[in-house]
Amino acid sequence: MKEIPSFTGFRPETVRFLQELKENNYKQWFDERKDVYREALLEPFRALGAMLSPAMYNIDPMFDLRPQKMLSRIYRDIRFSSNKDPYKTSMWLNFQRMTTHWENFPGYFAEFNDEYFMYGMGLFMPKRKVIDHLREEIGYNPESFGEMAQTVLNTGFEVAGETYKRPPANDLPEFYQPWMQRKNVYVIKTLPLTDKRLFNEAIALQLIEDFTQIAGLYRFMAEIVEEVEI
C-alpha cells in the first residue's frame, strides 16, 4: 500500500481548482487537470485524515478510519439528481462508526469547498424519535447538559440545524432553546479560505483540539441513539 505523506496543509491551488471547477464543471476540463486534483485536493485530504486518525480513535475506537471510508468522492451521483454537474465542488472527511449511517448516528466532518472551510459534529438527519429522546434527556438533566453545551460554545462552535415551524413546548431557559427547537442538531465552525491555517499543519492541530473539546457532546449524542431502536 502506498504510504500517505505527512500533512503540511492545503495549497493555494486547492482554492483555485475548486473555484475554477465550479465554472468549468465538465469532463474534458477535469480530465486535463486530474494531476492538480490529486496533488492539491485528494492527497492533502488523505494526509489530513491520517494525521487526525489517532485523535479520533481516542474519541471513539469504533470510528471507521479506513481512508476510503473517511473521504468523500469528487464524482457526483447524477442518476437521481436534478443537478447534472458531474463533479462536486467540495471534498470532506467523515468520521463515523462502522456499520452506522450519517443520517441517524452522530459523526464528525471537515469540508473544503469553493467558498469556505467548515467542520463540526452532530446529528444531521436523525429520525424523529432520536431527536425527541435528545430533548427528553436535556430536560431530565439540564445542568449537566448545560455545562457540556457551554464547553462547545466556548470552543467557538455554533449550534445549527433545521428548526421546527411550531417549536416543541418546554420550560427550559433561553440558553437551551437552540438545542431543543431543531429537527436535526449539529455544531459547526466556518473559516474563510483566506485563513492562513489552512495552508500548513495548523488546521490539523486546530481540528484535533476542537474535535477533542466537543467529544463529550459526541458521546452524549451517541448514547441517545444507542438507547433508541432505529
FENGIGI-V246763 format. One record per helix or strand of 3 or more residues. SS is the DSSP state (a for helix, b for strand). FROM is the first residue (numbers start at 0). TO is the last residue. Records with the same first field share a line. If there is no record, write none. Layout:
# FENGIGI-V246763
SS->FROM-TO / FROM-TO
This chain:
# FENGIGI-V246763
a->11-22 / 26-30 / 33-58 / 66-69 / 127-139 / 141-153 / 173-179 / 195-198 / 201-212 / 214-226
b->89-94 / 106-112 / 115-122 / 157-159 / 184-191
